[in-house]
Every structure is written in structure tokens, then in C-alpha cells.
Amino acid sequence: MGSRWRQLLLLRQGVRAAFPFQPVCSAVPSPAKLWHTSVVSRRLLNWGNGLTGGRQGKGGGRWGAGDGEEDEEEEEEEEGDGELEVVDDELLESALPPLPLGVQKVFVVHPAVKWGPGKARLTTAELQLAEAVALINTIQNWTVLDKIILSTKNTDKPFIFGKGNFQLLTEKIKELPHVSAVFVNVERLSLRTKKELEEAWEVEIFDRYSVVLHIFRCNARTKAAKLQIALAEIPVLRTNVRNEVAQLDQQRGGSRYIMGSGETFMEMQLRLLKEKEFKVRRALEKLRRKRCLLRRQRRKREFPIISVMGYTNCGKTTLIKALTGDSALQPQDRLFATLDITAHAGYLPSRLTVLYVDTIGFLSQLPHDLIESFSATLEDVACSDLIVHVRDVSHPESNLQKESVLSVLQNLSLPSQLIESIIEVHNKVDLIDSYHSTEPNAIAVSALLGYGLDVLKEEIEKTVLKLTGKNILTIKVDLSGPQLSWLYKEATVQEMDVNPDDGTASVKVIISNSALGRYKRLFPLSHCSSIGKRNPA
């Protein structure tokens, strides 16, 4: 009871101090401000329930009954939200008040570093500004009112720009009618810089991290995606707590203690955040175990797994739909339309069944915390048999996008064989008047129009057979025996030539080394001959 009382006192005294997300824009009505405060208060209080045996059960920080070791029946669940049904809904809610959902008129500012280590490579300030505008346009009811590029020596200054450019920018913002927010296109603003800019411009300030995180929230559909977003928010919350409490301590002359507890306000806030992080990571670990089980099941069935990766909005989902004919896939022309791993079955020219895995898109300057939060999702890539890297070659920043994707892949510590065997696909060639590839191994396609798909399927098949140790064989079987039914069950039967004179058939199959070994042990007298054999039997 004492702990609960301390939490109530904490919320009464300091929620607004620790979470300074109240909009400074006069366009946001006061009821919205009150709603923001109440939402944060309720969520902080619910985080602490585990300390007093609340939602989590008698075990305090534990999940409560039913969250021990997984039983066999539970392990057979299929992929999807069902795998995380035991997750407390409080964990899935955003602890950060959401960015405004109503109409927003945004002024986009791109700080262009002209020299030094902060200068962007393989791109231009104009292209970076265009991507920033695309991010804003992805959010419903948000529009770009105006945009500007201003030079700066570095983005670590309190006001980002030098005195002259800052004054110019301030005057421009003040002159704009109806502007309600400014998007500064840097990876992350410090809390101090954000507050300084809000006071100077009297509008809300967003950085790249907050905008991308908001897009993720809007697009997240499954509990898995929402959990990963919740984990990505924690570093922001932790930084806000430390900075705000430090400022209050300086103003009030010393740390504030919760009455009789011997614990400062900041210590309690950080403890509550640590409690939530523990629960989220625990739920994500359960997600990893579930995904690992599904991967083992796929391996057991010997379905080759092909991860389709690429920069956001490069056409990954459209390509998978074209390769599989899956009408359920609905590609969308917007950034980060895919946040969840989904698998789709398709056939190669040999009728070999494969699973194409649709993955989250990448972005240049994607904050490390976001990448780390989605590590459970990206683990599926490490366990695939082949990676298909899709590039939008019609985009002027195609080379930079390629570098961004490969940089993330290298950080995933993937097997060298997986990296070396990547198939590069140049998508959207229909948007280029005279396409000429400078990379000889790349395959040109138009996923939308179907151009080049047959060539791509043949290349995928050739690489998959090599990497997975599969063989194309002709096996002579006795039609009165069990061999034919066994082959239909354990291998991919491509064609069959029946010989009615002796009651046999020549069966062309794709079969793995392990299945071929089992077949030879079961039917030692059967005759096998290779046709385009990929690996020694």
C-alpha cells in the first residue's frame, strides 16, 4: 500500500516535469494538453503495478500465472498475434504522447553540413530534403507548408545554425501563416536544443527519430511490432527523465525525495522505466522463441526461405506479389508500409516451393535504437537461405540507399555465405527511359509490369539449389511399390514418364541430400541418375 501511495504522490508532483511533451503551439487546445498529461500519468502508474503485485501477479515483476515455461501445446501456435496473447496491453501502448493526429502544417528544415565528418556522402542536400518531405507526407493529415535548406558547420550547436541563418529562419517561420510545427531533418535533437527551438519559434519541433517513430506507431498492426516500438521509446523517456529532473534540481536547490522512501524522484522514474523495459524485452524474447520454432518447422519441411530486403518503398511487397501471385498482398506507395515479417509461398520454374519473406524497409540515418528494437524481426533474415536485395534504380539516391541497406546487413553478423550470395534486383526500370546497368550481376525487373521476372526466378532457383544442397535427379521407380508416393511426400516431383511395358516410371524430382540419403536407405535397389545435378549425392 505504501508503494502505491508513493506512486500516486509521484504522479501528482512530477509527471509534467519528467515528461515535457505539452505542445507549445497555440493551435493545440487546452483539452488536448490535459489529455496528454492524463495518458502519461495512467501509463506510468500501470508500469508500477508490478511492484505491488498488480497485473503481473504475486511475483511482482513477473508476468503472473501461465507465463512459465512454454508447454508443447503452446509451442504449436501459428505465427501472428496469437503468439503474444499473454502480453499485457499496457506494454503495447505508447508511453510517449503521440504526435498530433489532427491537421498539421509543417515547415521542413534541412541543415546542410558543408564539410567535415558530418557532410553527407553519395547524396545532395536537395535529395535529403525531398526524403524529409516524403516522411511528413506519409503521416495522415500532415502537409508540408514550406521547406528550406540552410548551411551549418555542424548540427551539435544549441540552435543548430549560426546566428545569421538562425535569425533568417526565425523570421521566415514567423511570417508563415498557420504553421504549427517545424521538422528539423537531423537524426535526433537534444532535449535542450528542442526546448530552445520551441521557445524561439513557438511551435512544436520534431526530429527524424520522433517522426519515424510516429510513422512506425501508425503502421504497426501486430503486437510484435508494437512491442518493438515500445522498446524503441524507452531511451527517449530515460533521457527526458534525467534532463528534466536535473534542471528542476538546479532550480529548486537539491534532489527531491519521495516522502520517507529514501528514493529520489528521478530514481523512481528510472526504476519504473527499467521495469517496463524488462517486461518488453521478456515479451520480445518469447517472440524470438516462437519465431525460432517456426523457422525449425520450415527447415523440417525443407522449404527454402528467401528474405526480400531493400530501402523503404523500393517495391519489395510488389515484387513478392508478382513472384507468388498472392492476391492478399496489397502494396502501398508510402514509406514503412511494412513493419512485420510475413512469409508468402511461391514456386520456382522447377516447381520447387519456396517462402518469400517480406521485411521492414530501411532508411538512411535510421537511429540505432530503432534498428536494435527490431532485432527480433531481423533475426529471420539471418536464418534465411538467400537474400534478394531490391533497389529502386529510378531513385536518384539509389547508390546511397544500397549502402544504407548493406551497412545494416553487415551489422547483423550474417553468415559470409549469405552475404556473398545476395541477388541484387534493379526494380522500376520501366520508369527509366534508357536503363543500362553498371553492375553486371544485377537483374533488371519491373515488379509492377512483370518485366524480367522469369530471369529472376531462374537465378533464384539456381542459387537456392546450390546453397541448400538440392539435386535434380531422374529416379526409376516400380509403380507397384511405395517409392512414388514417398517421392511425392518427401521431394518435389517435376514430371513422370511411365513405361507400361515393365510397370515402371522415370520420375524427375528435386530432392535434398538428406532426403536422398533416406530414399537410398529405404530403397537400395532403386536407380538414380542426375540431370543438372547441383551437388554430389
N, C-alpha and C positions, 0 to 999 in steps of 0.2 A: 504493500500500500504506500509505504514511504517513497519507494522508487517511482511509482505512478504519480504521486503528488509532486515530486521534484520535476518530472517531465512536464506536468501542467504548468508549473511555475516557470520552467524554461521557455515554454511556448509563449507564455504571457509576457515575459520580459524581453525576449531577444530574437524572435523569429525574423522580424523585419531587419534586425541588424545583421544577421548571418546570411540572409538571402535577399540582397538588394535588387530585386528584379521588378520593382514597381516602375511602370512606364512613366517617363518624364514628359512624354508627348501630350500636349493638351487635348489631342484628338481622342485619347483613351478616356472614357468616362470613369468617374469615381467608383461606380459599382463594380467595374471590371477590376479595379485595383483591390477592392475589398475581397473579390472572389479569388484573386491570385494569392492573397495572404492566407485566406481560409484553407485553400487547397494545400499550400505548403505546410500549414500547421497540422492538418489532419494527417498528411503523409508522414511527417516527422514523428508524430505521436504513434502511428501504427508501426513504424520501424522499431520503436522501443518496446512493443508488446512482448517481444521475445525475452526481454529482461525480467518480466514478471510472469512468465508462463502464459502469455496470451494466445494468439493464433497458433504459435509454434508448439503449443502443448507444454507439458510439465517439464520438459527438458530445457526450458529457457530458449537458448539459441537453436535448439533442434527443430526439425520440421514437424515433429509430433507423430502420432500413431500412423503406421502404414508407410513410413519412409525409411525403413531399414533396408536390408539387402534386397535386391530385386529377386522375386521368385521366377521360376521358369515360365509361368503363365504370363507374367507381366512382360518378360523379355520378348514374347512373340508379337507384341503390338506392332502395328504398321507405323510407318513414318508419318509425321504430321502433328497436329496439335494434341492428339491423344497421348503422345509420348511425354507430355508435360502437364497432364491434367492435375497433378498434385501441387503445382506451383501456386503459391499464394498470389491472388490477383493484385495485391498491393505492390508486389515486386515488379509487375508489368506496367504500373502507372509511372508516368514521368514525375520525378521529384522536382525538376526544373519547371517553372511555369511555362506553358507553351508560348511560342511566338504568336503575335496577334493573328487570329483566324479571319478577321474581317478584311475589308479593303485596305490595302497598304500602298501608298505612293512612295516609291523608294528611289533615292539618289545613290547611284553606284559610283564609288571612287576607287580607282586603281592606282596605288603607289608604285611608280616605276623606278626601280633601283638601277641607276645608270652604270655603275661599275662596282667592282669588289665581289666578295663571295655571295652576296645576296642577289646579284644580277641573274636573271632567268636565262637558261640555255634552251636552244632549239625552238624558240618561240619569240613572239613580239609582244609589246605591251598592248597593242590593239587586239591581238588574239586572246590574251589573258582577260582583257576587259569583256570581250564577247562571251567567254565562258562564264564570267561572273554574271552577266546579264541573263544568260541561259539558266543559271541556277535560280535566280529570282523568278523568272518566268515559269519555272517548274511548280512554284507554290501557288495554289489556288487563291484567287482574288488579290494577288500581288502583281503590281505593274511597275515598270521602270519609268520614272518620271524624267530623269536625265542621267547622264553619265559623263565622266571626265577622267583623264589620265594626267597625273601630276608627278613630277620627278622628285626624288628624295635620295639622300645619301644612304640611309638605311631606315628600316621600319621599327627600330627599337626606341626611337625618341618618344617622349611623353605625348607629343601631339602628332607623331608620325612624320610630319613635314617640317621644313624650315619655316621661319617666321613669315616670309613673304608669301609662299604658297599657301600656308595655313590661313593667312588673312584673306587671300583671294578666294579660297574655298569657303570660308565662313560667310563672306559677302554673297557668294553665289547661292549657298544654301538658304540664307535669309531672304533672298529675292525670289526663290521658287515658291509658287503658290501651292498649298495643300501638301507639301512634302511632310511625310510622317516618320520616315526612317532613313538612315544612311547605312549602306553596306560598304564597309571598308574591306577590300579584297586582299586580306592578309590571312595567313593560316590561323593565328589566334592573337587577339589583343589582350594585354594585361588588364587586370581589373582597374588599375589606376588610370591607364590610358582610356579605357572605356568610359569611366566616370568623368574624366576631364573633357572628353569629346561631347558627352551628353550635356554637360553643364554649358559648354561653349555654344553648341548648336541647338539645344533644347528639343532634341528629337531622340528617338531610340537609335542605338548603334549596334550593328551586327557585324560579326567577323565570319570568316569562311567556316570555322568549326560550328558555330551556332546555326548557320543557315543549312549546312549539310546535315547536321544532326536533326534539325527540324524536318527536312525532307525525308530522312530515314523514318522518323516517327510517323509521318503522314502515310508513308508507303508500307510500313510494317503491317503484316496481316497475321502471322503466326506468333505463338507465344515464344518460340525460339528467337525470332527476330526482335521481339520486344524486350526479351531478356538481355540480348546483346547490346541493345541501345541503352537499357538501364545501366549496364556496366560502363558504357562509354560516358555516361553523365557523371559518374562518381568523382573522377579527377577534377571536374569543373566545380562541383559542390564543395569538395575538400579545399580547393584553392580559395573559393569565396569565403568559406568559414574562417580560414586563417587570416586572410587580408582584412576582412571586415572587423573581426574581433580585435586584431592588432590595432586598428585605427581607433576603435572605441576605447581600448585600454589606454592609449596615449591621451585621448581626450578627457577621460574620467580619472586618470591617475592611478592605474593599477588594475590587476585582473579581477574579474567578478567571479565570486564563488556561489554555487548553488547552496542555499542555506543548510548548513550542518553536514554537507556531503563531503567536504574536502575536495571537491571536483569543480574546476572552472567551467565557465560556460562553453569555451572552445573545446575543452576536453570531452564534455558530454556530447557536443555536436559531432566531434570526430569519432567518438565511440559509436554513436548511432549510425554514422556513415559506414564505419567498419563492419557493424552488424549487418547492414544491408548488403555490403559487398560480399561478405561471407555467404549469405543466403543466395545471392545471384550466382556467384561462382559455383556454389554447390549444385544449383539447378542446372547450370551450364555443363557441369561435369556429368550429370545424369544424361544430358542431351548428347554428350560425347560418347557415353557408353551405348546409348541407343543407336547412334549413327554407326558406331563400330560394329554392333550386332548386324545392322542392315548390310554393311559392307561385307561382313563374313558370309551372310546369306547369299549375296550376289556372287561372291567368289565361289561359293559352293556350287552354285548353278552355272558357273563359268561364263557369266555374261561379261564381255569386255566393257570397261567403263571409260567413257571419253568425256573429259571435262572441257567445256567450251568457255573460254575466258576472253576478256578484252576490256577496253576502255568503256566507260558508261555510254550508252546509246550508240554503240558501234554496230548493232544488228545481231547480237548473239541469239536472242529469242527468235527472231525472224528466221535465222539460219537453221536453228533446231526444228522449227515448224516445217521448213522446206525439206529438211532431211528425213523427217519422221512422218510427215503428213498428219501430225496431231492437231486436230481442229480445236482442241480445248485451249491451246496456246493462243494468247491474244497479245501480240507485241504492241508496245506503246512508244510513241515518239517523244520520250521525255527522259530526263536524267534519273537514274536509280529507280527504274520501274521494277527491277528485280532485286529483292533483298533476301530471298530464301532459296536454298538449294532445292531444285526439283529435277527429277530424273524422267526421261522420256525414251521409250523403246523405239528402235528403228532397225532397218535391215540394210546390210551391205549387198553389193552385187552378187555375192556368193550365197545370199540368203542367211548369212550369219547374223544372229540377233546381237545388237549392242545397245548400251544405255548411254544416251547423251545427257550430261549433267549441266543444267543451266546455273550459272554462278552470278554473284554480285559483281557489278561493274566497278572499275577502278577510276580514280580521279587524280590528277596531278595535285601535289600539295595536300593530299589526303592525310589528316592528322594521324599520328602514330597510334594514339589511344583508340581511334575508331577501327584501325586495322587490327589491333590486338583484341578488341572486343568481339570481332567477327572471326577469331581464330578457330572456333568450333566449326564454323561453316567452311572455312578454307581448308580444314583438315581433309575434307572429302577430295580435294584436288590432289593432295599428297598420296592418296590411296588409289588414284585412277591409273589406268593402263596407258593412256595417251592424253595429251593436251592439244587442243586446237585453239590457236590464238587468232581471234578475229580482229581485223583492223578496218577502220573506215578510211579507205585511201582517198576519199573525196574531201576529207577534212584537211585544212591547211596545216594543222598541228599533228598530223599522223605520226611523224617520227618521234615527237615528244611523247605522244600517247603510248607508242610502243615501248619507249624507255621506261615510262611510269609503270606499265604492266610487268615488264621483265624485272624491274627493281623489286617489286613486291614478291614476285615468284622466287627470286633469289633469297629473299629474307625468310621464306617459308622452309628453307632447308630441304628442298625436294631432292629425291634421288637424281644423280647425274644423268642416268639413262632417260629419265622423264624429261629433263631439260633439253638434252641433246636431240630428242626425237620430236620436239614440238613441230606441229604442222602450222605454218603461217598462212592465213587466208586473207586475201585482199578483197574486202567486201565493198559494195556500192560502186563497182566500176561502171555501172550504167549512168552514173552522174558525171563521168569524166569523158570529155569529147575524144581525146586520143590517149588511151591508157597504155603506158609502157612501163613494165615492172623493171626496177633496177636490182631486184632480188630474185635470182634465177629459180630458187626453190619455192617461191610463193605461188599460191594457186588463186587465180582471179575468179571471182564469182559475183553474181548479183542474187542475193538471197531472195529479194523481192520478186525478181523476174524469172528466177530459176536457171540463170546462165551459169555454166561451169560446175553444176552440182554433180554430174556424172564423173567428171575428172576428180573432184574432191572425194567422192565415195570410193573410187578405185585407190586413191592414195591412202585414205584411211584404212581400207581393207589390207593393203599391202603392209602398212606399218603395224597394224594390230596383229596380224598373223605372225609377223616377225617377233614382236615384243611379248606376245602371250604364249608362244611356243605351240601354235596350232599348225596342223598339217592338212593339206588337201590330198586325199587318197581315194583310190578305187578299190573296194573290197568285194571279193566274190563270196556270196552267201548262199546257203541252201534254203530255199523258200519254205521247206517243211520244218525248218528248225527255228530257234528263238533269236538268231543273230539279227535279223532285220528289225524286229521290234525293239531289240536292245539298242541298235544304232539310232533309231528314231528317238529314243528316250535320252540317250547319252551324248549324241553328236548331232551335227546339222547335216541332214540328208539333202543333197542338191538335186540329184537326178538318179534314175534307176533304169537299167537296160535288162529286161527279162529274157532269159534263154529258155523257151518252153521245151526244148529237146531233152535237157538234163535236169530241169526243175531248179535252176539256179538263176541268180541275178547279179549283175555287176552294179554296185552301188557307189556313187561318188559322194563322199562325205567330207565335212570339215570336222576334225577331231583333235582334241588336245593331246599332248604327250601322256598325261596321266590317264585319260580315258582310253587311249590306245593301248597303254600297258595293261589296263584291266581287261580290255577286249581280248588281248592275246593270251592272257592267263585263263580266261573263261573258254575261249575257242581257239586252242593252239593249232588246230589243223586248217583254220581259215587262211586264205591267201590275200595279202595286201600288196598293192603296188602304188607307187607315188605318182601324182600328177601335179607338177608345180609345187613340189613339197618344200615347205618353208624351213623346217627343222628336221634333223635326223630323228627317226623314230627309235 
